[in-house]
Amino acid sequence: MCRADRVSGLVAWAIALVLLPWAAFATLLAPGLIRSAYRGESLPTLNRLISGQAAHPLEEHLAAWNGMARRAAAGFLVVGILALVLTRPEERRWIGARPGSDV
């Protein structure tokens, strides 16, 4: 296995090791924390983060969280794929770098 393949494999694993726990947190843990904080039953710090329960229903807070969580995951995925592509010598030549140079 060549060095470029090893580096690409490490980058791919790094992407997975960040995205999978993020997805688990964003879909399994965070909505429950938001529900608890909305009812005032969470840690005081988290309870203070959610205000205006009368003006903003729980579903609005959950929808805002889901949108933010998706954007964060998509952003990291784009950065990860860009890093994956740029670690390949063929792609570095494409952007004008010399194959043997350290970019």
C-alpha positions as CSV (number, residue, x, y, z in Angstrom):
1,M,0.0,0.0,0.0
2,C,1.5,3.4,-1.0
3,R,1.8,6.3,1.3
4,A,-1.0,8.3,-0.4
5,D,-3.4,5.4,0.1
6,R,-2.5,5.2,3.8
7,V,-3.1,8.9,4.2
8,S,-6.4,8.8,2.4
9,G,-7.5,5.9,4.5
10,L,-6.6,7.8,7.7
11,V,-8.5,10.8,6.5
12,A,-11.5,8.7,5.7
13,W,-11.4,7.1,9.1
14,A,-11.1,10.5,10.7
15,I,-14.2,11.7,8.9
16,A,-16.1,8.6,10.1
17,L,-14.9,9.0,13.7
18,V,-16.2,12.5,13.9
19,L,-19.4,12.2,11.8
20,L,-20.8,9.0,13.4
21,P,-20.6,10.2,17.1
22,W,-21.9,13.6,16.0
23,A,-24.9,12.0,14.2
24,A,-25.5,9.8,17.3
25,F,-25.4,12.8,19.6
26,A,-27.4,15.1,17.3
27,T,-30.2,12.6,16.8
28,L,-30.3,10.5,20.0
29,L,-29.1,12.7,22.9
30,A,-29.6,16.3,22.0
31,P,-33.4,16.2,21.4
32,G,-33.9,14.8,24.8
33,L,-31.7,17.4,26.4
34,I,-33.6,20.1,24.5
35,R,-36.9,18.7,25.7
36,S,-35.7,18.6,29.3
37,A,-34.3,22.1,29.2
38,Y,-37.6,23.3,27.6
39,R,-39.5,21.9,30.6
40,G,-36.9,23.4,33.0
41,E,-35.8,19.9,34.2
42,S,-32.2,19.9,33.0
43,L,-29.0,21.4,34.3
44,P,-29.5,25.1,35.3
45,T,-27.1,26.2,32.5
46,L,-29.0,24.3,29.9
47,N,-32.3,25.5,31.2
48,R,-31.2,29.1,30.8
49,L,-30.3,28.5,27.2
50,I,-33.9,28.1,26.3
51,S,-36.2,31.0,26.9
52,G,-39.5,32.2,25.6
53,Q,-41.4,28.9,26.0
54,A,-44.6,30.8,25.7
55,A,-43.6,32.4,22.4
56,H,-41.6,29.5,20.9
57,P,-43.0,26.0,21.0
58,L,-40.8,23.0,21.6
59,E,-41.1,21.9,18.0
60,E,-39.5,25.2,16.9
61,H,-36.5,24.6,19.2
62,L,-36.1,21.0,17.9
63,A,-36.4,22.1,14.3
64,A,-33.7,24.8,14.8
65,W,-31.5,22.1,16.4
66,N,-32.0,19.7,13.5
67,G,-31.2,22.4,11.0
68,M,-28.0,23.4,12.8
69,A,-27.0,19.8,13.3
70,R,-27.4,19.0,9.6
71,R,-25.5,22.1,8.5
72,A,-22.7,21.2,10.9
73,A,-22.5,17.6,9.7
74,A,-22.6,18.7,6.0
75,G,-19.9,21.3,6.6
76,F,-17.6,18.8,8.2
77,L,-18.3,16.3,5.5
78,V,-17.4,18.9,2.8
79,V,-14.2,19.8,4.6
80,G,-13.4,16.1,5.1
81,I,-14.0,15.2,1.4
82,L,-11.9,18.2,0.4
83,A,-9.1,17.0,2.7
84,L,-9.5,13.5,1.3
85,V,-9.2,14.8,-2.3
86,L,-6.3,17.0,-1.6
87,T,-4.3,14.2,0.1
88,R,-4.2,12.3,-3.2
89,P,-1.1,13.1,-5.4
90,E,-3.2,13.0,-8.6
91,E,-5.4,15.8,-7.3
92,R,-2.6,17.9,-6.0
93,R,-1.2,17.9,-9.6
94,W,-4.6,19.0,-10.7
95,I,-4.5,22.1,-8.5
96,G,-1.0,22.9,-9.8
97,A,1.3,21.4,-7.1
98,R,4.2,19.2,-8.0
99,P,3.6,15.5,-7.1
100,G,6.6,15.2,-4.9
101,S,6.2,18.5,-3.1
102,D,4.7,18.9,0.3
103,V,1.5,21.0,0.0
